[in-house]
Amino acid sequence: MSAIKTAALPTNPALTNGKYSATEQPSEMTNRPELFDMFQAKDHEQVVFCSDKKSGLRAIIAIHNTTLGPALGGARMWTYASDFDALNDVLRLSRGMTYKAAAAGLNLGGGKAVIIGDPHTQKTEQLFRAFGRFIEGLGGRYVTAEDVGTGVNDMVHIYHETKYVAGIPFELGGSGDPSPVTAYGSFCGIKACANIRYGNDSLEGKRVVIQGAGHVASTLAKHLTEAGAKVFIADIYVDKAKQVAKDTGAKVIAADEVFDTDCDIFAPAALGGVINDQTIGKLKCEIIAGPANNQLADEDKHSIELAERGILYAPDYVINAGGLINVASELEGYSQSRALKQAENIYNTVKKILLRSQELGITTNEAANHVVEERLAAIGATKRIYASKSNFSGRFGESWKRND
């Protein structure tokens, strides 16, 4: 891969009568990567900038890879420090969705969208309907869903303008709350880790520390306690942790004790980046396996350090794929029982990755990437075989036609 080139781009380009001036030089210049080098660095297929002055919409849709099918990924609304920060985020997140979908065995590609704005003060029906129009214009290449800063009501506004949206309410043919499927898939992944570390799936008597007490964490705690594990729960909002403990029989510990508590399994279920230079040396566990996204602050560095410390790590994008599986199930007509059955296969996927890691002497993150890239290469190779069209039917209402 060639090195990324840089060019001087204006932070705030000079404007003349509402148009960019070709002759005026902005007073502040900053070195930025060339746009197409940014897109091609991780092999993104398409990046769409969406602007609608009347609604205030400023959004970016990134389609990373559609080898396996249409790109599915949530729309995040956030107040970014700059447009380039938003672009970097959507490029990173969309690539992650490709890997998550492929690892989960789904026939979906990876995409993501970011809407630049304050989700607490700038949400309007007009803005999300305008965003839906841009999605409709992509003709099914990208299917959106909720993410950080967006919710079910926002998806309903989008649904008024396009059918290419998931995570809508049950009454509209959607899947509702994905947390039960996310939690169950994570539970299955934890059992796979136990199988590799201890020689069997049993969690009886195993000490599990869950960081976070949200919907996914509370359901995961229920599965673990029912399996005989001794669960410890922590959250910065102590009342939430106490409620989970009351409902499941878990024990509450302070939020700042999660890394210092002796346990068999540490299950991050809240913020990302919790495995970092400050915390990794404190860990007193044998397994890290939980539903939080982006658990490693530095994937390469910290996955190596965990392996050197003898800690078995379940790659987060593999073990937490139940949420994506749940949303993807909508496209065929939602069935929670079917989604839960698909999430159960996370056990086999995690086990396969951990065994490959051992066989090849590589980190579990590297092993997961190998498994994903092999599937993408294998399915992508079938495109050399001519076919006039292939059909995908489901909630979209008619056959989705793809010309290879």
Secondary structure, 3 states (H helix, E strand, C coil): CCCCCEEEEECCCCEECCEECCCCCCCCEEEEECHHHHHHHCCCCEEEEEEECCCCEEEEEEEEECCCCCEECCEEEECCCCHHHHHHHHHHHHHHHHHHHHHCCCCCEEEEEEEECCCCCCCCHHHHHHHHHHHHHCCCCEEECECCCCCHHHHHHHHCCCCCECCCCHHHCCCCCCHHHHHHHHHHHHHHHHHHHHCCCCCCCCEEEEECCCHHHHHHHHHHHHCCCEEEEECCCHHHHHHHHHHHCCEECCHHHCCCCCCCEEEECCCCCCECCCCHHHCCCCEECCCCCCCECCHHHHHHHHHHCCCEECCHHHHCCHHHHHHHHHHHCCCHHHHHHHHHCHHHHHHHHHHHHHHHCCCHHHHHHHHHHHHHHHHHHHHHCCCCCEEECCCCCCCEEECC
